[in-house]
């Protein structure tokens, strides 16, 4: 069983920065990628950024150039640096781990951390 614990959310003014961290406990077999999703009120949950086991990164167009995802494989952590924040970045951000083990696909989720950007 993999458990994810996020930290680093908060309230920030537009143009400011935050750093989100996610620590995974337990043994991760067959990692595909670790990533961050967000869910804003009235919107669908969307992928923000993800990083594969090989280090390839992928970003939503709305955050490209502003957010940076990184992973420390030795500590099983994934971080998201949020720069130049905008009010539309306000959402609950969720950490995700996607694994493929013995032919089964697993998705693990954190509890979410609130990011609020004031104008």
N, C-alpha and C positions, 0 to 999 in steps of 0.2 A: 504494500500500500504506500502510495506517495502522498505526502501532505505538503501543501504550499502555503507559505506565510508571507504576505506582502507588507511592505512598510514604505513610508515616505510621502504619502499623499498630504494634502493640505490646501490652504487658501493662499492664493498669490495674485498679485496684480498683473494685468496684461503686460506682456513683455518680459515677465519674470521667468524664473527657472525652478524646476523641481527635479528630484531624482527619486525614482521608484526602485525598490529592490524586492526581489522574491527569492526566498530560500526554500529549497526542496529537501525534505527529509525522506529517508527511505532509499531503496535501491532502484534506480531507473534503468530498466532493460530496454534495449532497442530504441533509443531516443531518435525521434525524427526531428523535432524542433521544440524550442521553448519560445514563448511569445507573450505578447500583451494584447488584450482586447479591451474595448471600452464600450460602455453602455450609457448613453445619455437619455434623459426622460423623453418619451415619445419617439425614440429612435430604436432601430435594431442594433443588437450588439455587432460591433465591427472590429475587424483585425486592425491593430495599430502598427505592430511590428513583430517580426519573428526572426529567429536565428536558428539555422539548422545545426545538426551535430558536427557538420564540417565547417561551420563558421559563416556560411552564406546568409546574408541578411535580406530582408524584404520589408518594405514600408508602404503604408497607405499613402496615396498621393498627397493627401491633405497635411501630412506631417513630415514628408520627405524634406530633408535639409534643416529641420528644426529638432527632430527627435533622433536619438541614437541608442540602439540596443547593443548590449554587450553581455557576454556570458563568461563566468569563471567555472570551468568544468571541474576543477579540483575541489571547489566548494559547493557545486550544484546550485549556483545562484545565477539569476539573470537580472540585469538592471536596465532601466530605461531612463535616459537623460532627456528631460523635456526643456527645451529652450524656446525663447520667443513665444511664450504661451499666449493664446488668444481665448477670448470668452467661449468660443465654440469648442474649445478643448475640454470644457467642463463635462465631467462624466465620472462614473465609477470605473476604475481601471482594474482588470482582472488578469492575473498571471495564468498562463496555460502551459502545460507540458503534454506533448503528443508523442506517444510511443507505439511501436509495433513489436509485440512479443509473442512468439509462438503462433503467429498467424492472426492474432487478435489486435485490434486497434484500441488503444486506451487514451482517454483525454482526462487530465486532472486539472482542477481549477482551484484557485485561491478564493478567499472570502471577499476580495475586492477592497479597494482603497479609493476614497473619494478625492478627486481633484477638482477644485473650484477656482476659476479664473475670473476675477472681477475686472470690469472695464473702467 
